[in-house]
Amino acid sequence: MIKRISLLLIVIFNTFLSQGQSTTTVLKEKSLVKGQTIYLNSKARLGGKNRIVVPIRLPANTVAWYYSFTTVTTNNAKQHVPGSGLQMQIAKLITDGALNLISAGLVTNIVSQLIKPTGSGAVDVYLTDANGLKQFERKDLVGMYAVNVPTFYSEGTAQNSRNGVFQIPIIRNDLSLCLRNPSVTEGVAVSVDVVAIVSSKEYRDIWSTKNISSIYDDCLNKFSVKDAEAEKACNCAKSKVSTSYKPSFYLALSDSKRTDVLQEAMKRCLQESDSSGISGKEKRIQEITELVKGQEITKEYAGAVRSYNELIILGANSWQNYNGLAYNQLRLGLFEDARKNITTGLGKNPEDLSLLANLGNYYLLTNKYDQALQIFQKYKNKKRSDKKKFKDILSEDLKEFERLGFDNVYFNKTRQDLKIK
């Protein structure tokens, strides 16, 4: 059971990461051979070798690789030849943005920006595959190395050269650099550097275009009238949210918390845009007020929720609007959202019977009957300012919830305890 819970938590966490983070392709350099000095005898000198093989084992996700070499003419087998610093050069070019991934397996050619090392000797370097390697290592009948040149790739081959730097587009793991001293009399020391460029995916906690667009869409869906002013406010709101919160944090919030954050941003944006004058704001409040009356008549509860939210964001935050918002949320089964707005409304008018009835409705619909009955019993004989009795309000509410399909065992019990017909 613990394993199943842990797995579920991992899935949920990864879901938030995938939503909140942006995948970025990153290039990194990896040194395969770093300034290795190789001494090659002359052909005439007995003992030692006049040829050697440097196998190339490329890491996974290699998109290009490079090698450089430099030489010194010497008969001292212990001669050290400084490397070319190829890895540091490539690392700097990646950091500076000079080396970029054009497409899978193809990067910009930067050979012209790499420092070509100097050299004083000469060496043959062949880039070969497995077949070429066999040819390079073949010996004649008396046990001497054959003089045949192996088949090679021209992109990485240099014959009788003092130095060189190459970018190799061939990505295979049967490749080798075959080095040979062509001189009959002089030995040569060779320094070799090999660097691979590896492509990897990194997840960064930055807003993706898709997620920023979703903030805008969520904002626009909260407006009943989706006009130019609404679009302007939502462009502003998405900017405020995306600059104030990391995506992983914002997307890990509950739906209600994200709604609170977004609505606060919308409110600030509308207040800022209204600095030019109050008339536009008042006109919009009037339009939404008329709209919500129609939505109540046509029973468009989701639309009414949007309208009441918009009125509150626009500054029309009367207890009546909080009550209207909460009642429609109860109709939609958004119980906790309704409770929050009932509480806010009661803070503005703690004795309003409609808000108190809805608080009782909240307890009733969430099966907290004792708390609901306590409110109903206390106010059952009270009348609203329009002379409507509390029990009549409650009777209408119960019928409405039943019409909407809420199946609650406490509805009839409420009627019996309060003697409601």
C-alpha positions in Angstrom: 0.0 0.0 0.0 2.9 2.3 0.9 4.5 1.6 -2.5 1.2 2.5 -4.3 0.9 5.8 -2.4 4.5 6.6 -3.1 4.0 5.9 -6.8 0.9 8.1 -6.9 2.8 10.9 -5.3 5.6 10.6 -7.8 3.1 10.6 -10.7 1.4 13.7 -9.3 4.7 15.5 -8.7 5.9 14.7 -12.2 2.6 15.9 -13.6 3.2 19.3 -12.0 6.7 19.4 -13.3 5.7 18.6 -16.8 3.0 21.3 -16.6 5.2 23.9 -14.9 8.6 23.4 -16.4 9.9 24.0 -19.9 12.0 21.4 -21.7 15.2 22.9 -23.1 17.9 21.3 -25.2 21.3 21.8 -23.7 24.7 21.2 -25.3 27.6 20.1 -23.2 31.1 19.2 -24.0 32.7 16.0 -22.8 36.5 15.3 -23.0 37.3 11.8 -24.4 41.0 12.3 -24.8 42.7 15.2 -23.1 46.1 16.3 -24.2 47.4 12.7 -24.5 51.0 12.6 -25.8 51.9 9.7 -28.1 55.4 9.0 -29.2 55.9 7.3 -32.6 59.3 5.9 -33.7 60.6 6.4 -37.2 60.3 3.6 -39.6 64.0 2.7 -39.5 64.3 2.6 -35.8 64.0 -0.8 -34.2 61.8 -1.2 -31.1 58.8 0.8 -30.2 56.0 1.6 -32.6 55.6 3.9 -35.6 51.8 3.6 -35.5 49.1 3.6 -32.9 45.3 3.5 -32.7 43.2 5.8 -30.6 39.7 4.3 -30.3 36.8 6.7 -30.2 33.9 5.8 -27.9 31.2 8.4 -28.2 28.8 9.0 -25.4 25.0 8.6 -25.9 23.3 11.6 -27.6 26.5 12.8 -29.2 25.6 15.4 -31.9 29.2 16.2 -33.1 32.7 15.6 -32.0 36.1 17.2 -32.5 39.7 16.3 -32.4 42.9 18.3 -32.6 46.6 17.3 -32.7 49.9 18.9 -32.7 53.4 17.4 -33.2 57.0 17.8 -32.2 59.9 16.2 -34.0 62.0 14.3 -31.5 63.7 11.0 -30.8 63.0 11.3 -27.1 60.2 8.9 -26.2 59.5 10.9 -23.0 58.9 14.1 -24.8 55.8 15.9 -23.6 53.7 17.9 -26.0 51.2 20.4 -24.5 47.6 19.9 -25.4 45.6 22.4 -27.4 43.0 23.2 -24.7 40.2 22.0 -27.1 37.7 21.2 -24.3 38.0 24.7 -22.8 37.7 26.4 -26.2 34.5 24.5 -27.0 33.0 25.0 -23.5 33.5 28.8 -24.0 31.8 28.7 -27.4 28.8 26.9 -25.9 28.6 29.3 -23.1 28.8 32.3 -25.5 26.1 30.8 -27.7 28.4 30.3 -30.7 27.7 26.6 -30.8 24.0 25.8 -31.3 22.0 22.7 -32.2 20.5 23.3 -35.7 18.6 20.0 -35.8 19.0 16.5 -34.3 22.5 15.4 -34.9 23.6 18.6 -36.5 25.4 21.6 -34.9 26.9 24.7 -36.2 30.4 24.4 -37.6 32.8 26.2 -35.3 36.2 24.9 -36.6 37.0 28.4 -37.9 36.7 29.7 -34.3 38.9 27.1 -32.8 42.6 27.9 -32.3 44.7 25.6 -34.6 47.7 24.4 -32.6 51.2 24.7 -34.0 53.5 21.8 -34.8 57.0 21.0 -35.9 56.8 17.3 -36.9 54.7 15.4 -39.3 52.2 12.6 -38.8 49.5 10.7 -40.7 46.1 10.6 -39.0 43.3 8.5 -40.5 39.7 8.5 -39.3 38.6 4.9 -40.0 35.9 2.5 -39.1 36.3 -1.2 -38.2 37.2 -2.2 -41.7 39.8 0.5 -42.1 41.2 -0.4 -38.7 41.8 -4.0 -39.8 43.7 -2.7 -42.9 45.8 -0.3 -40.7 46.8 -3.1 -38.4 47.5 -5.7 -41.1 51.0 -7.1 -41.2 53.0 -8.6 -44.1 54.5 -12.1 -44.3 57.5 -11.3 -42.2 55.5 -9.7 -39.5 56.0 -6.0 -40.5 53.2 -3.6 -40.8 51.9 -3.3 -44.4 52.3 0.0 -46.1 48.8 0.1 -47.5 46.8 3.2 -46.6 43.5 2.1 -44.8 40.2 3.2 -46.1 39.3 6.4 -44.3 36.9 9.3 -43.9 38.2 12.4 -45.4 36.4 14.6 -42.9 38.8 13.6 -40.2 42.0 12.6 -42.0 45.3 14.5 -42.3 48.3 13.0 -44.0 51.9 14.3 -43.4 50.6 17.1 -41.3 52.1 19.0 -38.4 48.8 20.0 -36.8 45.0 20.1 -37.3 41.6 20.6 -35.8 38.5 18.9 -37.1 34.7 18.8 -36.5 33.4 15.4 -37.3 29.8 14.9 -38.3 30.1 11.1 -38.4 28.5 9.6 -35.2 29.4 6.0 -34.9 31.0 3.9 -32.2 33.3 1.8 -34.4 35.6 4.8 -35.2 39.3 5.1 -34.6 42.0 7.6 -35.1 44.9 5.7 -36.7 48.2 7.6 -36.2 51.4 6.8 -38.2 54.8 8.3 -38.4 55.6 8.6 -42.1 59.3 9.6 -41.5 62.0 7.0 -42.1 64.5 8.7 -39.8 62.8 11.0 -37.3 60.6 10.2 -34.4 57.6 12.4 -33.6 55.6 13.1 -30.4 51.9 13.8 -31.0 49.4 15.4 -28.6 45.8 14.5 -29.2 42.6 16.0 -27.8 39.1 14.5 -28.5 35.9 16.3 -27.3 32.3 15.2 -27.9 29.3 17.5 -27.9 26.4 15.8 -26.1 22.8 17.0 -26.4 20.5 16.6 -23.3 17.1 17.7 -22.2 16.9 19.9 -19.1 13.8 20.9 -17.3 13.7 24.5 -16.2 11.2 26.1 -13.9 10.2 28.7 -16.4 6.9 29.5 -18.0 6.2 27.8 -21.3 4.1 29.6 -24.0 1.4 27.0 -23.5 1.1 27.6 -19.7 1.2 31.4 -20.1 -1.6 31.1 -22.6 -3.6 28.9 -20.2 -3.5 31.8 -17.6 -4.9 34.1 -20.2 -7.6 31.6 -21.2 -8.6 31.0 -17.6 -8.8 34.7 -17.0 -11.0 35.3 -20.1 -13.3 32.5 -19.1 -14.1 34.5 -15.9 -15.5 37.4 -17.9 -19.1 37.3 -18.9 -18.5 39.9 -21.6 -15.4 39.0 -23.5 -14.6 42.4 -25.1 -11.5 44.4 -25.7 -11.4 45.5 -22.0 -11.5 41.9 -20.8 -8.7 40.9 -23.2 -6.6 43.8 -22.0 -7.1 42.9 -18.4 -6.3 39.2 -19.1 -3.1 40.1 -20.9 -2.1 42.2 -17.9 -3.2 39.4 -15.4 -1.1 36.7 -17.1 1.9 39.0 -17.0 1.4 39.6 -13.3 0.9 35.9 -12.4 3.8 34.7 -14.6 6.2 37.3 -13.1 5.1 36.8 -9.5 5.1 33.0 -9.4 7.2 30.1 -10.5 5.1 27.8 -12.7 5.8 24.7 -10.5 4.5 26.6 -7.5 1.5 28.1 -9.2 0.4 24.9 -10.9 0.8 23.0 -7.6 -1.9 25.2 -6.0 -5.4 23.9 -5.6 -8.0 25.1 -8.1 -9.5 27.5 -5.6 -6.1 29.0 -4.7 -5.2 29.5 -8.3 -8.5 31.2 -8.8 -7.8 33.5 -5.9 -4.4 34.4 -7.3 -5.8 35.0 -10.8 -8.7 37.1 -9.5 -6.4 39.3 -7.4 -4.3 39.9 -10.5 -7.4 40.7 -12.6 -8.6 43.1 -9.9 -5.3 44.9 -9.8 -5.2 45.1 -13.6 -8.8 46.5 -13.8 -8.0 49.1 -11.2 -4.9 50.2 -13.1 -6.7 50.4 -16.4 -9.5 52.4 -14.7 -7.1 55.2 -13.7 -8.2 57.2 -16.8 -11.8 57.5 -15.5 -14.6 55.9 -13.6 -17.3 56.0 -16.3 -16.1 53.0 -18.2 -16.0 50.9 -15.1 -19.5 52.0 -14.0 -20.9 51.2 -17.4 -19.4 47.7 -17.3 -20.8 47.1 -13.8 -24.2 48.1 -15.0 -24.0 45.8 -18.0 -22.9 42.8 -15.9 -25.6 43.6 -13.3 -28.3 43.4 -16.0 -26.7 40.3 -17.5 -26.6 38.4 -14.2 -30.4 39.1 -13.6 -31.0 37.4 -16.9 -28.8 34.5 -16.1 -30.7 34.0 -12.8 -34.0 33.9 -14.8 -32.6 31.5 -17.4 -30.8 29.4 -14.8 -27.4 29.8 -16.3 -25.6 29.1 -13.0 -22.1 28.9 -14.4 -22.5 32.2 -16.3 -24.0 33.8 -13.1 -20.9 32.7 -11.2 -18.7 34.4 -13.8 -20.8 37.5 -13.7 -20.8 37.8 -9.9 -17.1 37.2 -9.8 -16.5 39.9 -12.4 -18.7 42.4 -10.4 -16.7 41.8 -7.3 -13.4 42.2 -9.2 -14.7 45.4 -10.7 -15.3 46.7 -7.1 -19.0 46.0 -6.8 -18.3 43.9 -3.7 -21.5 44.2 -1.8 -22.8 41.5 0.4 -25.6 41.0 -2.1 -23.1 40.0 -4.8 -21.3 37.7 -2.5 -24.5 36.1 -1.6 -25.6 35.7 -5.2 -22.2 34.3 -6.1 -22.3 31.8 -3.2 -25.9 30.6 -3.9 -25.0 29.9 -7.6 -21.9 28.0 -6.4 -24.0 25.9 -4.1 -26.2 25.1 -7.1 -23.2 23.9 -9.0 -21.8 21.9 -6.1 -18.9 24.2 -5.5 -19.4 24.0 -1.8 -16.1 25.2 -0.4 -16.0 28.2 -2.8 -19.5 29.0 -1.7 -18.5 28.8 2.0 -15.7 31.3 1.5 -18.0 33.8 -0.2 -20.7 33.3 2.4 -18.2 34.1 5.1 -17.1 37.2 3.2 -20.7 38.4 2.8 -21.5 37.8 6.5 -18.4 39.9 7.3 -20.2 42.8 5.5 -23.7 42.0 6.8 -23.7 39.4 9.7 -27.5 39.5 10.2 -28.6 39.0 6.6 -31.1 36.1 6.5 -30.2 35.1 2.9 -26.6 34.7 3.7 -27.4 32.8 6.9 -29.8 30.6 5.0 -27.0 29.8 2.5 -24.6 29.1 5.4 -27.1 26.6 6.7 -27.5 25.2 3.1 -23.7 24.8 3.0 -23.8 22.7 6.2 -26.8 20.7 5.0 -25.3 19.9 1.6 -22.0 18.8 3.1 -23.8 16.5 5.6 -23.1 18.6 8.7 -26.7 18.5 9.8 -26.3 19.6 13.4 -24.6 22.8 12.4 -27.2 23.4 9.7 -30.1 22.8 12.1 -28.6 25.1 14.7 -28.8 28.0 12.2 -32.2 27.0 10.9 -33.7 26.8 14.4 -32.3 30.1 15.4 -33.6 32.1 12.5 -36.7 30.1 11.5 -39.2 32.7 12.6 -37.3 35.7 11.3 -38.4 37.8 8.4 -36.3 39.6 5.7 -36.7 43.3 5.0 -39.1 42.3 2.2 -41.2 40.5 4.8 -40.3 37.0 3.4 -40.0 34.4 6.2 -36.8 32.5 6.7 -38.7 29.2 6.6 -40.1 30.2 3.2 -36.7 31.0 1.9 -35.4 27.6 3.2 -38.4 25.8 1.7 -37.7 27.3 -1.8 -34.0 26.4 -1.4 -34.7 22.8 -0.6 -37.0 22.5 -3.6 -34.3 24.1 -5.8 -31.6 21.7 -4.7 -33.9 18.7 -5.2 -34.7 19.9 -8.7 -31.0 20.0 -9.4 -30.7 16.4 -8.4 -29.0 16.7 -5.0 -29.8 13.6 -3.1 -29.6 14.4 0.6 -31.2 12.4 3.4 -31.4 15.5 5.5 -33.8 17.4 3.3 -36.9 15.7 4.6 -35.5 15.7 8.2 -35.1 19.5 7.9 -38.7 19.8 6.8 -39.9 17.7 9.7 -37.7 19.4 12.4 -38.7 22.9 11.2 -42.3 21.9 10.3 -41.9 23.1 6.7 -44.5 22.0 4.2 
